[in-house]
Amino acid sequence: MAEPKMPNEYWTTAEVMKGIFETKTCLAKPHSSETCQGKIIAAHTIPYSQLAKIASDGHVYAIGATLADLARSDGQFTMKKYGIRNFSVLNCFCATHDKKIFAHIEDDELVFDSHQLTLLQYRTLASELYRRVSSYQSTLHQIEQQQSKKPKDKEAIEFLKAQAINTFASVRDIGTAFDACATNLFGQKYDQVSALVVHFKKLPSIMAVGSVLPLYDYNAKPLQLIYDLETIADIVCFNILAAKDHAAVIMLWPKGRPKIGRQFADSFIAQDSLQYSALAIQTAFEYLENTCVSMSWWNEQKPIIHKILLNRMQSGTNPLEARAASSLTFSGVNFDQWNYDRHEFLNAD
């Protein structure tokens, strides 16, 4: 008998989004047979033990993009110092579920077995769902504020409405992927995730956990239509983490889905291996807000490199700016070199 499937609209209902935004909802509750216990807690999407590997005195840099941060920097993204106990923290799981679900990736070394791959996909999608819902609710609030002003700033309202439409569509798409992944995870069906893992010889200079709704691949080839209210987009989870003492770039997608995930991963591997580190960094700054960098690495970069990467992230989050077909192709700048070792496709068609 087939397991019941949530409607695609479940995560975009006002009640569900309000509960997530107000940190009253454990994202594991709809799928887990265990009752939630304790409050919603601050849980890391990049484990503290991972962040410690690139931190300086317990700190990393990440984008400061709150309204207060943007007001101080005239609307431009800037780097901000974060303690690793405070970076990448989301309030979307109760204490019981957070501890039990993620033990195999929080307490154990990454070996990329099928259970860990499923957990990495689940945690990435949970993080993205929480972030997108929070962004959508915040945008609605900003629209209300702008519409109450006299005179109205029509340009600002247009920007915010475009952002709300795109974010709403992404909540539906990510919510659909999250539901499928959660059903597999709690049903102990760990063979439903395909992955590409690229291993390097050095530790990474950045870490990131997020999802990509790939519009183009690394050869600038179109893959799919995104942010379309009539079409559910396919999602690739993209992580940059440390496996023991070296960097690992992990791409994850649902096994058996249309081949977009595999096409995206294949196009990455098709590039010059000397460019893999730079391409991973480009991808993180192009797509993943949940990105942090080593302070020592960032401080060693020239101001022009800071500008290139910060502008890439800022343009990537602008709903009125079309993403270029070449957005993921090699920019010509080797931001860092982690020294490629090997790669492996796991459970991939």
C-alpha positions as a printed NumPy array, in Angstrom:
array([[  0.   ,   0.   ,   0.   ],
       [  1.387,   3.385,  -1.003],
       [  2.15 ,   5.789,   1.799],
       [ -0.029,   8.928,   1.941],
       [  1.55 ,  11.892,   0.214],
       [  1.133,  15.468,   1.318],
       [ -0.332,  17.852,  -1.265],
       [  2.199,  20.117,  -2.947],
       [  0.43 ,  23.104,  -1.372],
       [  0.838,  21.868,   2.236],
       [  3.951,  23.897,   3.057],
       [  2.551,  27.068,   1.452],
       [ -0.63 ,  27.187,   3.527],
       [ -0.82 ,  30.248,   5.749],
       [ -1.21 ,  28.228,   8.949],
       [  1.818,  26.001,   8.308],
       [  4.063,  28.889,   7.246],
       [  2.992,  30.968,  10.233],
       [  3.866,  28.1  ,  12.607],
       [  7.325,  27.681,  11.055],
       [  8.009,  31.422,  11.065],
       [  6.995,  31.775,  14.707],
       [  9.231,  28.782,  15.617],
       [  6.297,  26.788,  16.913],
       [  6.593,  23.934,  14.436],
       [  9.024,  20.996,  14.447],
       [  9.556,  20.055,  10.811],
       [  9.825,  16.381,  11.76 ],
       [  6.342,  16.261,  13.271],
       [  4.332,  15.5  ,  10.076],
       [  6.45 ,  12.432,   9.259],
       [  7.807,  11.007,  12.523],
       [  5.912,   8.497,  14.63 ],
       [  7.632,   9.884,  17.742],
       [  5.96 ,  12.685,  19.665],
       [  7.803,  15.994,  19.826],
       [  9.273,  16.734,  23.25 ],
       [ 10.715,  19.953,  24.555],
       [ 10.885,  23.346,  22.908],
       [ 11.959,  24.114,  19.376],
       [ 15.717,  24.449,  19.723],
       [ 18.519,  26.279,  17.925],
       [ 20.02 ,  23.55 ,  15.734],
       [ 23.059,  23.831,  13.467],
       [ 22.657,  23.084,   9.766],
       [ 26.451,  22.969,   9.533],
       [ 27.594,  21.084,  12.636],
       [ 29.706,  22.915,  15.187],
       [ 32.382,  20.235,  14.792],
       [ 32.578,  21.018,  11.072],
       [ 32.752,  24.777,  11.522],
       [ 35.563,  24.389,  14.046],
       [ 37.784,  23.003,  11.274],
       [ 37.896,  26.332,   9.404],
       [ 37.327,  28.747,  12.289],
       [ 39.799,  31.247,  13.751],
       [ 39.427,  31.646,  17.516],
       [ 35.96 ,  30.111,  17.244],
       [ 34.742,  32.508,  14.534],
       [ 33.969,  32.552,  10.806],
       [ 32.82 ,  35.21 ,   8.356],
       [ 29.418,  35.113,   6.669],
       [ 27.193,  37.545,   4.819],
       [ 25.545,  40.206,   6.952],
       [ 22.299,  40.774,   5.077],
       [ 19.723,  41.701,   7.735],
       [ 17.838,  44.951,   7.231],
       [ 20.057,  46.563,   9.886],
       [ 23.213,  45.276,   8.151],
       [ 22.039,  46.583,   4.775],
       [ 21.113,  49.95 ,   6.239],
       [ 24.636,  50.33 ,   7.619],
       [ 26.262,  49.395,   4.296],
       [ 24.02 ,  51.397,   1.927],
       [ 22.253,  48.257,   0.719],
       [ 25.405,  46.3  ,  -0.128],
       [ 26.228,  42.823,   1.168],
       [ 29.199,  42.742,   3.527],
       [ 31.039,  40.092,   5.533],
       [ 30.301,  39.851,   9.228],
       [ 32.021,  37.935,  12.031],
       [ 30.034,  35.103,  13.651],
       [ 30.847,  32.78 ,  16.515],
       [ 30.561,  29.199,  15.318],
       [ 28.028,  28.399,  18.023],
       [ 25.755,  31.034,  16.499],
       [ 26.267,  30.612,  12.751],
       [ 23.967,  28.413,  10.683],
       [ 21.464,  28.042,  13.517],
       [ 17.797,  27.473,  12.717],
       [ 14.798,  26.948,  14.967],
       [ 12.929,  24.198,  13.197],
       [ 13.289,  20.985,  15.241],
       [ 12.366,  20.002,  18.768],
       [ 15.164,  18.76 ,  21.026],
       [ 14.115,  15.109,  20.781],
       [ 13.959,  14.956,  16.998],
       [ 17.119,  17.008,  16.47 ],
       [ 19.189,  14.672,  18.658],
       [ 17.791,  11.389,  17.369],
       [ 17.518,  12.174,  13.676],
       [ 20.938,  13.685,  13.068],
       [ 23.173,  11.611,  15.363],
       [ 24.76 ,   9.722,  12.441],
       [ 26.08 ,  12.937,  10.865],
       [ 26.586,  14.942,  14.042],
       [ 28.476,  12.314,  16.061],
       [ 30.115,  10.21 ,  13.334],
       [ 32.687,  10.997,  10.646],
       [ 31.272,  11.553,   7.189],
       [ 31.692,   8.33 ,   5.213],
       [ 28.769,   8.967,   2.836],
       [ 26.863,   5.768,   3.444],
       [ 23.248,   5.709,   2.242],
       [ 21.882,   6.756,   5.641],
       [ 24.209,   9.771,   5.825],
       [ 23.35 ,  10.812,   2.27 ],
       [ 19.649,  10.74 ,   3.147],
       [ 20.296,  12.74 ,   6.318],
       [ 22.353,  15.333,   4.436],
       [ 19.572,  15.751,   1.906],
       [ 16.92 ,  15.95 ,   4.64 ],
       [ 18.837,  18.514,   6.691],
       [ 19.582,  20.641,   3.637],
       [ 15.952,  20.688,   2.545],
       [ 14.745,  21.402,   6.094],
       [ 17.164,  24.321,   6.318],
       [ 16.06 ,  25.696,   2.948],
       [ 12.365,  25.262,   3.746],
       [ 12.759,  27.128,   7.029],
       [ 14.756,  29.928,   5.391],
       [ 12.381,  30.373,   2.472],
       [  9.292,  30.406,   4.698],
       [ 10.934,  32.975,   6.985],
       [ 11.939,  35.067,   3.968],
       [  8.414,  34.917,   2.54 ],
       [  6.785,  35.972,   5.801],
       [  9.294,  38.806,   6.237],
       [  8.674,  39.983,   2.671],
       [  4.912,  40.087,   3.233],
       [  5.522,  42.232,   6.312],
       [  7.776,  44.585,   4.331],
       [  5.127,  44.92 ,   1.598],
       [  2.563,  45.926,   4.225],
       [  4.95 ,  48.511,   5.618],
       [  5.712,  49.956,   2.192],
       [  2.049,  50.141,   1.217],
       [  1.215,  52.079,   4.379],
       [  3.771,  54.785,   3.587],
       [  2.872,  58.059,   1.94 ],
       [  4.016,  58.579,  -0.722],
       [  4.415,  54.947,  -1.699],
       [  7.728,  53.736,  -3.1  ],
       [  6.405,  51.911,  -6.168],
       [  9.817,  50.562,  -7.143],
       [ 10.349,  49.033,  -3.698],
       [  6.879,  47.485,  -3.711],
       [  7.447,  46.006,  -7.18 ],
       [ 10.743,  44.501,  -6.028],
       [  9.187,  43.017,  -2.888],
       [  6.2  ,  41.56 ,  -4.748],
       [  8.485,  39.888,  -7.284],
       [ 10.54 ,  38.506,  -4.417],
       [  7.402,  37.184,  -2.698],
       [  6.192,  35.381,  -5.839],
       [  9.551,  33.702,  -6.412],
       [  9.905,  32.739,  -2.75 ],
       [  6.373,  31.327,  -2.62 ],
       [  7.129,  29.094,  -5.615],
       [ 10.4  ,  27.947,  -4.05 ],
       [  8.628,  27.086,  -0.758],
       [  6.267,  24.844,  -2.706],
       [  9.101,  23.204,  -4.675],
       [ 11.369,  22.671,  -1.668],
       [  8.456,  21.568,   0.483],
       [  7.548,  18.921,  -2.098],
       [ 11.137,  17.614,  -2.151],
       [ 11.335,  17.736,   1.653],
       [  8.141,  15.711,   2.004],
       [  9.461,  12.989,  -0.297],
       [ 12.832,  12.88 ,   1.482],
       [ 11.237,  12.813,   4.942],
       [  8.945,   9.954,   3.931],
       [ 12.003,   7.958,   2.838],
       [ 14.052,   8.852,   5.917],
       [ 11.429,   7.898,   8.489],
       [ 10.521,   4.808,   6.45 ],
       [ 14.223,   3.853,   6.559],
       [ 14.359,   3.805,   2.757],
       [ 17.92 ,   5.016,   2.43 ],
       [ 18.36 ,   3.978,  -1.203],
       [ 16.351,   6.857,  -2.67 ],
       [ 19.126,   9.477,  -2.778],
       [ 21.741,   9.765,  -5.518],
       [ 24.938,  11.712,  -4.959],
       [ 28.176,  12.988,  -6.371],
       [ 30.94 ,  13.378,  -3.786],
       [ 34.104,  15.197,  -4.873],
       [ 37.04 ,  14.665,  -2.51 ],
       [ 39.99 ,  17.027,  -2.168],
       [ 43.324,  16.817,  -0.342],
       [ 43.062,  20.032,   1.677],
       [ 40.433,  21.418,   4.034],
       [ 37.917,  23.81 ,   2.472],
       [ 38.21 ,  27.575,   2.891],
       [ 34.411,  27.852,   2.91 ],
       [ 31.519,  25.705,   4.122],
       [ 27.982,  25.773,   2.804],
       [ 24.709,  23.886,   3.027],
       [ 21.867,  24.745,   0.698],
       [ 19.852,  23.83 ,  -2.349],
       [ 20.061,  24.769,  -5.988],
       [ 17.079,  24.983,  -8.313],
       [ 19.363,  24.686, -11.323],
       [ 18.326,  26.815, -14.258],
       [ 21.597,  26.153, -16.112],
       [ 24.421,  23.672, -15.683],
       [ 28.193,  24.232, -15.575],
       [ 28.297,  24.245, -19.405],
       [ 25.672,  27.04 , -19.542],
       [ 23.114,  24.535, -20.844],
       [ 19.458,  25.198, -19.873],
       [ 18.039,  22.565, -17.52 ],
       [ 14.553,  23.585, -16.414],
       [ 12.038,  26.349, -15.79 ],
       [ 12.083,  27.631, -12.208],
       [  9.843,  29.891, -10.094],
       [  6.877,  28.872, -12.231],
       [  3.609,  28.517, -10.36 ],
       [  2.489,  25.808, -12.807],
       [  5.626,  23.645, -12.657],
       [  7.429,  22.036,  -9.72 ],
       [ 11.172,  22.423, -10.19 ],
       [ 13.761,  19.753,  -9.446],
       [ 16.213,  20.504,  -6.66 ],
       [ 19.863,  19.611,  -6.135],
       [ 21.215,  19.821,  -2.578],
       [ 24.73 ,  21.265,  -2.506],
       [ 27.03 ,  20.928,   0.519],
       [ 30.654,  21.912,   1.063],
       [ 31.881,  20.16 ,   4.204],
       [ 34.923,  18.405,   5.635],
       [ 35.258,  14.617,   5.548],
       [ 37.895,  13.813,   8.139],
       [ 40.769,  16.089,   7.129],
       [ 39.769,  17.172,   3.632],
       [ 37.155,  19.14 ,   1.709],
       [ 34.196,  17.343,   0.183],
       [ 31.694,  18.822,  -2.254],
       [ 28.456,  16.85 ,  -2.104],
       [ 25.591,  17.088,  -4.589],
       [ 22.42 ,  15.155,  -3.774],
       [ 19.233,  14.569,  -5.741],
       [ 16.272,  12.146,  -5.603],
       [ 16.999,   8.827,  -7.29 ],
       [ 14.72 ,   8.082, -10.187],
       [ 13.63 ,  11.658, -10.76 ],
       [ 14.098,  13.297, -14.179],
       [ 17.806,  13.375, -14.898],
       [ 18.406,  17.027, -13.987],
       [ 20.408,  16.191, -10.85 ],
       [ 22.678,  13.804, -12.73 ],
       [ 23.053,  16.24 , -15.641],
       [ 24.   ,  19.009, -13.232],
       [ 26.58 ,  16.807, -11.483],
       [ 27.985,  15.451, -14.764],
       [ 28.499,  18.982, -16.067],
       [ 30.549,  19.816, -12.966],
       [ 32.804,  16.778, -13.369],
       [ 33.217,  17.578, -17.067],
       [ 35.173,  20.731, -16.157],
       [ 38.929,  20.915, -15.606],
       [ 39.647,  19.369, -12.187],
       [ 41.938,  22.321, -11.406],
       [ 38.801,  24.471, -11.453],
       [ 36.657,  22.337,  -9.102],
       [ 37.523,  24.383,  -5.982],
       [ 36.713,  27.677,  -7.697],
       [ 33.491,  26.283,  -9.184],
       [ 32.343,  25.089,  -5.749],
       [ 33.042,  28.538,  -4.277],
       [ 31.231,  30.225,  -7.18 ],
       [ 28.202,  27.965,  -6.681],
       [ 28.014,  28.727,  -2.961],
       [ 28.126,  32.487,  -3.517],
       [ 25.722,  32.29 ,  -6.453],
       [ 23.042,  30.207,  -4.729],
       [ 23.604,  29.486,  -1.039],
       [ 22.953,  32.102,   1.633],
       [ 24.001,  29.561,   4.27 ],
       [ 27.688,  29.987,   3.43 ],
       [ 30.56 ,  30.867,   5.74 ],
       [ 34.254,  31.379,   5.06 ],
       [ 37.524,  30.999,   6.872],
       [ 38.518,  34.375,   8.282],
       [ 42.183,  33.832,   7.445],
       [ 41.367,  32.905,   3.836],
       [ 39.044,  35.89 ,   3.364],
       [ 41.521,  38.319,   4.881],
       [ 44.197,  37.113,   2.455],
       [ 42.043,  37.943,  -0.588],
       [ 42.387,  41.196,  -2.482],
       [ 39.503,  43.706,  -2.343],
       [ 38.578,  42.889,  -5.943],
       [ 37.965,  39.237,  -4.947],
       [ 35.762,  40.39 ,  -2.067],
       [ 33.797,  42.542,  -4.5  ],
       [ 33.414,  39.753,  -7.077],
       [ 32.082,  37.243,  -4.55 ],
       [ 29.841,  39.64 ,  -2.63 ],
       [ 28.357,  40.985,  -5.876],
       [ 27.753,  37.421,  -7.042],
       [ 25.734,  36.617,  -3.928],
       [ 23.835,  39.91 ,  -4.025],
       [ 22.86 ,  39.544,  -7.686],
       [ 21.94 ,  35.903,  -7.132],
       [ 19.351,  36.895,  -4.522],
       [ 17.835,  39.724,  -6.6  ],
       [ 14.459,  38.538,  -7.977],
       [ 14.468,  41.246, -10.661],
       [ 17.854,  40.238, -12.051],
       [ 17.774,  37.358, -14.534],
       [ 20.359,  34.683, -13.86 ],
       [ 22.835,  34.495, -16.735],
       [ 23.349,  31.227, -18.593],
       [ 27.041,  31.549, -17.731],
       [ 26.393,  32.023, -14.004],
       [ 28.067,  28.712, -13.08 ],
       [ 30.739,  28.533, -15.773],
       [ 34.314,  29.144, -14.668],
       [ 34.8  ,  32.882, -14.157],
       [ 38.533,  32.793, -14.802],
       [ 39.37 ,  33.417, -11.144],
       [ 40.886,  30.606,  -9.05 ],
       [ 39.6  ,  31.743,  -5.665],
       [ 41.355,  28.885,  -3.892],
       [ 42.866,  25.475,  -4.62 ],
       [ 41.868,  22.545,  -2.397],
       [ 43.673,  20.024,  -4.637],
       [ 41.297,  17.549,  -6.238],
       [ 41.791,  13.929,  -5.178],
       [ 38.935,  11.824,  -6.55 ],
       [ 35.181,  11.726,  -7.058],
       [ 32.478,   9.096,  -6.743],
       [ 28.882,   8.754,  -7.888],
       [ 26.841,   6.987,  -5.228],
       [ 23.547,   5.189,  -5.923],
       [ 23.313,   7.194,  -9.148],
       [ 21.438,   6.127, -12.285]])
